[in-house]
Amino acid sequence: MKIAFLTPEYPHVKTGNSGGIGTSIKNLAESLTALGHTVRILVYGQNEEVVFEESGIIIQLIKNIKIKGLSWYLTRKKIQQIINHLYQNKQIDIVEAPDWTGISSFIKPKKCPLVIRLNGSDTYFCHLDNRPVKWINRFHEKRALKNASGHISVSQFTADKTNELFGFKIPFTIIPNGINPQKFQSDSHFEKDSNIVLYFGTLIRKKGLLELPFIFNKIIAQRPQTKLVLVGRDSSDIITGQPSTWKMMQSLFTRDALQQVDYLGGVPYDEMCQYIATANVCIFPTFAEALPVSWLEAMAMQKAIVASNIGWGPEVITSNKDGVLVHPKSHQEYADAILKLLDDATQNTEFGKNAVIKVTTTFSNSIIAEKSIEFYKKIIK
């Protein structure tokens, strides 16, 4: 089968910064290619028009058309023409697009099926953040969902919440995000430090980073030797307009706690394993996700995790079996869960081993790829 992914981001030196959507697409693309399928990545919003191949995956960069007031429409029609051309020339059989900002809202290929995979729309994340959504984004996202040939969601929670927010009753097929567990193996060169608590991901309000100082303050009060390591790029705060979430966080730590914090900034993706390897506990106090890949990466490396119990959380982690789930605003309860895993080596190891089993049997990319192919075949028929 020949599958195209339409996306605003993809992890590659030629395509600029990439977040969770791009990582998820790359993980799936690699597994589909390994199964013998042809994958083409259509990356819009680029600075040049170029097609190249890397690791068996075709990457096609698309420049947006820039005409004031018409860019959004003309760019969509340009993408539509590209899809029609590729389909007519039998270079693709189906196209998958994300729900984010509804890029496919005015893209209607003549014959090529176009499906949407929910990784969280702007409407969805604004709802979870308790902030208003731009009407234009909601308009495009709703139209894109309505016009799609088929619908996938990475979690049941995201599917249900999306239907609720848009007033739909779409029968989403649930296919979670996945990773290649072989890429996330413990490296013997990096030993686990019993005092390190690790967060990795963007420093941003919706991922609970403004709750994290209050949680860590309580940990330091009881266990002053604990170290908090933060890995990920800084971001501005959408509520206050402040340019740096990290700067906002610093004012929330106690003096003693801040001395035990090490912020490393963003690091190359292929170096992330070494930071996960040295951690004793990984934490993700997030308020807004669809199905986070970072959790899976930590689980694959046998890490004990304390994560958010909101919505999608129980679809990834069974609390007190392969991790612990706590609401991010329950600061003392969250701190207590971390402290327990820092000091109870037996439970820490047990949760880590169970987490690896969960990832291998449920979230392995080979499984996700096979489920995706099965879905594509049904849509094409």
Secondary structure, 3 states (H helix, E strand, C coil): CEEEEEECCCCECCCECCCHHHHHHHHHHHHHHHCCCEEEEEEEEECCCEEEEECCEEEEEEECCCCCCCHHHHHHHHHHHHHHHHHHCCCCCEEEEECHHHCCCCCCCCCCCEEEEECCCHHHHHHHHCCCCCHHHHHHHHHHHHHCCEEEECCHHHHHHHHHHHCCCCCCEECCCCECHHHCCCCCCCCCCCCEEEEECCECHHHCCCCHHHHHHHHHHHCCCCEEEEECCECCCCCCCCCCHHHHHHCCCCHHHHCCEEEEECCCHHHHHHHHHHCCEEEECCCCCCCCHHHHHHHHCCCEEEEECCCCHHHHCCCCCCCEEECCCCHHHHHHHHHHHHHCHHHHHHHHHHHHHHHHHHCEHHHHHHHHHHHHHHHHC
